[in-house]
């Protein structure tokens, strides 16, 4: 007689987090810890509005975790670790949230590092594959010792990669007292970063892009925009070696193309 088949797994698991005790857990970390290990189905954790002062870790064995806040502005995960603090943090340990697991999703959340301009202070550190963020805010001073001369994206794309950082329908904002910043600089010679249909705040420098003090990077890096809007959009003043995409070129930047390949993934 063949062995009995196990009962099918539920398609979605649901937990609720509320600081007032009305949910299943009071902290997000408790809910993540309680989620199924190596799950092949989505584990949804609903989070009520509140300021969650946690150094949250989603370890590699907690796959398919989905965090859903009540509202992006009202559900805030915050911390204040930074390089050189009393705990001896460096950039890669200063995170407020660390995601090591694959297939992670976050919706309606704010990820914040509130350390201020005191050194590298990472709000969100992602190591897993196929991470998706919808209607989320990332706040903090990240990867810069000085608020002036900071960068939005320092891509390290290899020569064989068709896509690097792609920002689609994003809004770039800053506090009113913030210094001017670049859209990006090449961490590696063949870095690729593209902004499409993005609203750019007044904190974006007119030149847009920096060569990281190496003119040779201007021949190998690929930086481009398409239909940027807002006070920081200034195509005429952009660095001469950067690109403004045509409509035909912009059509290549679809989710299917960006995440295609042998195992296509469309978030």
Secondary structure, DSSP 8 states (H G I E B T S, - for coil): ----------SEEEEEE-TTS-SSBSSHHHHHHHS-TT-SSEEEEEE-SEEEE--EEE-TT-TTEEEEES-TTTEEEEE---TTSTT---GGG--SEEE-SSS-EEES-EEEETT-SSS---SEEE-SSS-EEES-EEES--S-SSSTTEEEE-----TT-S--EEEES-EE---TT---EEEEE-SSTT-EEEEES-EE-TTB-TT-EE-TT-TTHHHH-EEEEES-BSTT--GGGS-TTSEE--HHHHTT--HHHHT-STT----
